[in-house]
Amino acid sequence: MTKKRSAGRPVEAPAPWGPLFEKVGGHEKLAKKLGVGKATIGRWATGKSRIPELGRRELQRLCKYYGIKEGSEVFQ
């Protein structure tokens, strides 16, 4: 019997990133849904890089889909 790997260490990120990571299933799954790398998601979440218009629209859509309201105005 093999032990199932966990998703990694828990990440505490400000809203809406933290709840979005949790609902989607993690940092890596969110990156895959958006078609970008994990590092790109990290740069967006920390404010080190600007989120392109298409990325912001998709993040707005995901927040709406998962019912995340707190902090989602950062994607507008």
C-alpha positions in Angstrom: 0.0 0.0 0.0 1.5 3.3 -1.0 1.1 6.5 1.0 -0.8 9.3 -0.8 1.3 12.4 -1.3 -0.1 15.6 0.2 -0.5 18.8 -1.8 2.5 20.2 0.1 2.8 22.6 2.9 -0.1 24.8 3.6 0.2 28.3 2.2 -1.3 31.3 3.9 -2.0 34.0 1.3 -4.2 37.1 1.5 -7.7 37.0 0.1 -8.7 36.3 -2.5 -5.5 34.2 -3.2 -5.7 31.9 -0.1 -9.4 30.9 -0.5 -8.9 30.5 -4.3 -5.9 28.2 -3.8 -7.9 26.2 -1.3 -11.0 25.9 -3.5 -9.1 25.0 -6.7 -6.9 22.5 -4.9 -3.7 24.3 -4.6 -1.2 26.7 -6.2 -0.2 24.3 -8.9 -3.7 23.4 -10.0 -4.6 27.1 -10.2 -1.6 27.7 -12.4 -2.6 24.8 -14.6 -6.2 26.1 -14.9 -4.8 29.5 -16.0 -2.2 28.1 -18.3 0.8 29.7 -16.5 3.6 28.5 -14.3 3.6 28.2 -10.5 6.1 31.0 -10.3 3.9 33.3 -12.3 1.0 32.7 -9.8 3.4 33.4 -7.0 4.5 36.7 -8.6 0.9 37.7 -9.1 -0.2 36.8 -5.6 2.7 38.8 -4.0 2.2 41.8 -6.3 5.6 41.5 -7.9 4.1 41.2 -11.4 1.1 42.8 -13.1 -1.7 40.4 -14.0 -2.6 40.6 -17.7 -6.1 41.4 -18.7 -7.0 37.9 -19.8 -5.6 36.5 -16.5 -7.6 39.0 -14.4 -10.8 38.1 -16.3 -10.2 34.4 -15.7 -9.4 35.0 -12.0 -12.7 37.0 -11.7 -14.6 34.1 -13.3 -13.0 31.6 -10.9 -13.8 33.7 -7.9 -17.4 34.0 -9.0 -17.6 30.3 -9.7 -16.2 29.3 -6.3 -18.2 32.1 -4.5 -15.2 34.0 -3.3 -16.1 37.7 -2.7 -13.5 38.9 -0.1 -10.6 40.6 -1.9 -11.8 39.7 -5.4 -11.9 43.4 -6.4 -8.1 43.2 -6.9 -8.8 41.4 -10.2 -10.9 44.3 -11.6 
